[in-house]
């Protein structure tokens, strides 16, 4: 059963996300340094992907913890 669908959205791996105090964050790599940035997520997809509604731009690089 398909419950929702979104086209042309930015998605990231759920494993890149951390949560603190009911907020959602990713580590963005900028000038060879990592900076924590709050994001807003939307739909959860299959295979561990999550839609990013706000806080990241296409092409920005994020760190995924091992």
Beta strands, then each sheet from edge to edge (+ up, - down):
strand 1: 10-13
strand 2: 18-20
strand 3: 23-30
strand 4: 33-44
strand 5: 49-54
strand 6: 61-63
sheet 1: 1+ 5- 4+ 3- 2+
sheet 2: 1+ 5- 4+ 3- 6+
end
